[in-house]
Amino acid sequence: YVNPDAPKGGSITLAAIGTFDNFNRYARRGDAAEGSDTLYDTLMAASDDEIDVLYPLIAEKIEYAKDNTWIIFYINPNARFQDGKAITASDVVFSFNTFMTQGVIYFRNYYKDVDQAQVLGSHKVKFTLNAPRPDILHGLAGLHILPEHYGENRNFSEPAIEVPLGSSGLTIDSYKMGQYVMIKRLNDYWAKDLPVNKGKYNFDFIRYDYYKDEIVSLEAFKAGDIDFRSENVATQWA
């Protein structure tokens, strides 16, 4: 569903409705900026045209019990955070524990059957469950990985007004609070050539301009200030 030979470069401007006041997508309060949910990669990546199928991203392979009571993720030795520091099993455990203690209540409730997150080696991490739950094993593969060396002294539940250090190939290049945010593609992203990323993340810059309501954003689109709009109201389409 992507073109693996798509050209890289250029920019696109999109519309966002409302406002934003921080860059922490997982804070318990505040309004996070558009694109802030793309700053962190997951252990594995889902396919948009295959149901419940996962492919390697930060984790290059997995091992799991036949009775679905534990799973081991093997971290790709090439995996890096945006500052070039290696992603390790310790970062994975830190990420899980942070989501459990400082994240939203839903996460805590859903993963309550995870008995232990254990570092088995620098690039090997094991999750052990209290009961057989294949859905939880699958869900753990979608865990967003946070950098321990950046986040260990920060309160993850609070809004962040500085651009955070991420684990994906995208970061925030520039912004004006409540008005616009510019997402930048990183050319040195370690996973840019992985099969799961082929043909994706093609724009150098993605800019989100904020509007107070849909009507104003529609007029901006008609005026050429926005490059793409998905329309589902027949009268506005006409």
C-alpha positions in Angstrom: 0.0 0.0 0.0 3.0 2.3 -0.4 5.4 3.0 -3.2 8.9 1.7 -2.2 10.4 3.9 -4.9 8.6 7.1 -3.8 10.9 10.1 -4.0 12.1 11.7 -0.7 12.0 15.4 0.0 9.7 18.4 -0.2 7.1 19.4 2.4 3.4 19.3 3.0 1.0 21.6 5.0 -2.0 20.1 6.8 -4.6 21.5 9.0 -5.2 20.8 12.7 -8.3 21.9 14.7 -8.1 23.5 18.1 -4.8 24.3 19.8 -1.9 22.7 21.6 0.3 23.6 24.6 2.9 20.8 24.9 4.7 17.9 23.2 4.0 15.0 25.5 1.4 12.8 23.8 1.0 10.7 27.0 0.6 13.4 29.6 -2.5 13.2 31.8 -3.5 16.8 31.0 -3.0 19.4 28.4 -3.3 19.3 24.6 -0.4 17.6 22.8 0.7 18.9 19.4 -0.1 17.1 16.2 2.7 14.7 15.3 3.9 14.3 18.8 2.6 10.7 18.7 5.1 9.9 16.0 8.3 10.7 18.0 8.7 7.2 19.4 9.1 3.9 17.6 7.6 0.6 18.8 9.3 -2.7 19.3 7.4 -4.1 16.3 5.2 -2.4 13.6 1.7 -3.3 12.4 0.8 -3.7 8.8 -2.1 -1.7 7.5 -3.4 -4.4 5.2 -2.9 -7.5 7.4 -4.9 -8.1 10.5 -2.8 -8.6 13.7 0.4 -9.0 11.7 3.6 -7.5 13.1 7.0 -6.9 11.6 10.4 -6.1 13.1 11.3 -2.6 14.0 13.3 -1.9 17.2 13.0 -5.6 18.0 14.6 -7.8 15.2 13.1 -11.0 16.4 10.9 -12.5 19.2 10.6 -15.8 21.2 7.5 -16.7 23.1 6.0 -19.6 25.1 3.6 -22.0 23.6 1.2 -21.4 26.5 1.5 -17.6 26.0 2.8 -16.8 29.4 6.1 -15.0 28.4 7.7 -13.3 25.5 11.3 -12.3 24.8 12.2 -9.4 22.5 15.6 -9.3 20.9 16.6 -5.6 20.3 18.3 -4.8 17.0 21.9 -3.9 17.8 21.6 -1.1 15.3 18.7 0.6 17.0 19.4 4.1 18.1 17.7 7.0 19.8 17.7 10.4 18.0 20.9 11.4 19.8 22.7 8.3 18.5 22.7 6.4 21.8 21.9 2.7 21.5 18.4 1.4 22.4 18.8 -1.3 25.0 16.7 -3.8 27.0 17.0 -1.4 29.9 15.2 1.3 27.9 12.4 -1.2 27.1 11.9 -2.0 30.8 12.1 1.7 31.7 9.5 2.4 29.1 7.1 -0.2 30.3 7.5 0.7 34.0 7.0 4.4 33.1 3.8 3.7 31.3 2.6 1.6 34.2 3.4 4.1 36.9 2.9 7.5 35.2 0.9 6.7 32.1 -2.9 6.6 31.7 -4.9 4.3 33.9 -6.0 2.2 30.9 -2.5 1.1 30.3 -2.1 0.0 33.9 -5.4 -1.9 33.8 -4.8 -3.7 30.5 -1.3 -4.9 31.4 -2.0 -5.8 35.0 -1.3 -9.5 34.2 2.3 -8.7 33.3 4.2 -10.0 36.4 7.7 -9.0 35.4 9.7 -7.0 32.9 13.2 -8.4 33.0 16.5 -7.5 31.4 18.2 -10.7 30.2 21.1 -9.0 28.4 21.9 -5.6 26.8 19.6 -6.4 23.9 17.3 -9.0 25.3 14.2 -8.4 27.4 11.6 -10.7 28.8 8.0 -10.1 29.9 6.4 -12.7 32.1 2.6 -13.0 32.6 0.5 -14.2 35.5 -1.8 -16.0 33.1 -1.9 -17.0 29.4 -2.8 -13.8 27.4 -1.8 -13.8 23.7 -3.4 -10.4 23.3 -1.1 -8.9 25.9 2.0 -10.5 24.2 0.8 -8.9 21.0 0.2 -5.6 22.7 3.6 -5.5 24.2 5.1 -5.5 20.7 3.4 -2.1 20.2 5.2 -0.6 23.3 6.6 2.9 22.5 10.2 3.0 23.5 11.4 6.0 25.6 15.1 6.9 26.3 15.9 6.1 29.9 18.9 8.5 30.0 16.6 11.4 29.0 13.4 10.5 30.9 14.5 9.0 34.2 14.5 12.4 36.0 11.3 13.7 34.3 7.7 13.3 35.2 6.1 11.5 32.2 2.6 12.3 33.3 3.1 16.0 33.0 3.0 18.1 29.8 6.4 18.9 28.2 7.1 22.2 26.6 10.5 21.3 25.3 10.9 19.0 22.3 11.5 15.5 23.7 14.2 13.1 22.7 12.5 10.4 20.6 13.3 7.0 19.1 11.7 7.4 15.7 12.8 9.0 12.4 10.7 12.2 13.1 11.3 15.1 15.4 9.8 18.6 15.9 11.8 21.2 13.9 10.0 24.4 14.8 6.7 25.6 16.3 4.7 28.4 17.7 2.5 27.3 20.6 -1.1 27.1 19.6 -0.4 28.2 16.0 1.7 25.7 14.1 4.1 22.8 14.5 6.7 21.6 11.9 7.7 17.9 11.9 11.1 17.1 10.4 12.3 13.8 8.9 15.7 12.7 10.2 18.1 11.7 7.4 20.3 9.7 9.8 17.4 7.6 11.1 18.8 4.1 11.7 15.7 2.2 10.5 14.9 4.1 7.4 15.9 1.2 5.2 14.1 -1.5 7.2 11.4 -3.3 5.1 8.7 -2.0 7.4 9.7 1.6 6.6 10.1 1.3 2.8 8.1 3.9 0.9 7.0 5.7 4.1 8.0 9.0 5.7 8.8 10.6 2.4 8.4 14.3 3.2 11.3 16.3 4.6 8.8 18.5 6.5 5.2 18.1 7.6 3.6 21.4 8.9 0.4 21.4 10.8 -1.3 24.8 10.9 -3.9 25.2 13.6 -7.4 26.6 13.0 -10.2 27.3 15.5 -12.9 25.4 13.5 -13.5 23.3 10.5 -15.1 26.1 8.4 -12.0 28.3 8.7 -9.7 25.3 7.8 -11.9 24.6 4.7 -11.6 28.2 3.6 -7.8 27.9 4.1 -7.8 24.8 1.9 -9.8 26.5 -0.8 -7.3 29.4 -0.7 -4.4 27.0 -1.2 -2.9 27.4 2.3 -3.4 23.7 3.0 -2.1 21.0 0.6 -4.4 18.1 1.5 -7.8 17.7 3.1 -9.9 14.6 3.7 -13.6 15.6 3.3 -16.6 13.6 4.5 -19.3 16.2 4.3 -21.1 16.1 1.0 -22.2 19.8 1.0 -18.7 21.0 1.7 -17.4 18.7 -1.1 -19.9 20.2 -3.5 
